[in-house]
Amino acid sequence: SPSRGPGSFSAVGQASILPSGDGFWSPDGSVVGFLGHDQADDFDLELWRFTPSTSSWAKVAEAVGPGNNEVVSFSSGVGTTYRWRVKATSGTGPFDLGWIP
């Protein structure tokens, strides 16, 4: 079943990292995320990948633009640690993020 990360923004320009902490592990490097929110809001979804050799995070995929859902699908082909960044480009209010694995 998908992991879930509900949240809410109170101001435009805010961003949230999910899950908090060290991210999540994908054994084969594949990941799918779905972000749902109110139609009137423009929230964007970014996928970030961790590189152990440099201990750094880098954005590898994103879903942007208007509409009330964003989907990101990505595969690195190898076991990878990821995390999500949700950003309030315009509008405020709640969102619900689900992802696999």
N, C-alpha and C positions, 0 to 999 in steps of 0.2 A: 504494500500500500504506500501511497506517496507520503513523504514528510511534508509537514505543514508549517508555515510561518506567517501567521496573521500579524498585522500591525496597523499603524495609523500615522498620518502626517498632519501637523497643525499649522504648517507654514510652507509656502512654495520654496523650493530649493533644498528642502531637507532630503536626507538619504538615510537608508537603513541597510546594515550588513546582516545577512541571514545565511546560515545560523550564526549566532555570536560565537566567539572563540576561534577554534582552529579549522572551521569549515567542515566539509564532509568528504568521505572517501568514495570514489567510484572504482571498483576493481578492474573494469575494462576501459575506463575513461569515458564512457558514454553517460550523458545526462540530458534530461528533459525537464524544463521548468515552465510553469503556467502561472501568470499573474492576472488576477481578476480585481476589478475595482469599478467604481461608478463611471458611467458613460461620460459624464461631464468633466472628469479629471483626466489629465495626461500624466500618467505614471509610467516610467520606463524601467525595463528589466535588463540588468547586466550580469554576465557570468564571468567570474574571475578565477584564474588558475594559479595554483601555488607551484613555484619552482624551488625544490629543496636545495639545489646547488648554490642558489643565490639568496635563499630565504626571502623571496620577493613574490608579490602578487601581480598578475597582469591580466587585463581584460581580454577575453578571447571571443566573446560573442555578446550581442545585445539585440533587444527588440525595442524599438522606439516608435514614436508617432502617436497620433490620436486613436481613439477607440478604447473599448473597455476591457480588452484582454490582450496580453502579449505572451508569445510562446517562444522559447529558446530551446533549440536542439543542437547538441554538440558532441563530438567524440574526438578524443586525443589518440585513441588506439592503444594506450597504456594506462596502467593504474595511476590515477590522478586525484589530488585533493582540490576541491572547488569551494567557492562560496558565491552567494548572490549579493548584488547591490540593487536595491530598489530606490528610485529617485522620483521626487515630486517635481516634474517639469512645470506643470500648472495645476491648480486645484489643490484641495486638501481633503482629508477624510481617510476612511479605512481602506485597507487592501488585504488580499488573501493570496499567499504564494504557496503553491504546491510543487513538489519536485520528486523525481525518481533518478537515482536510487535514494 
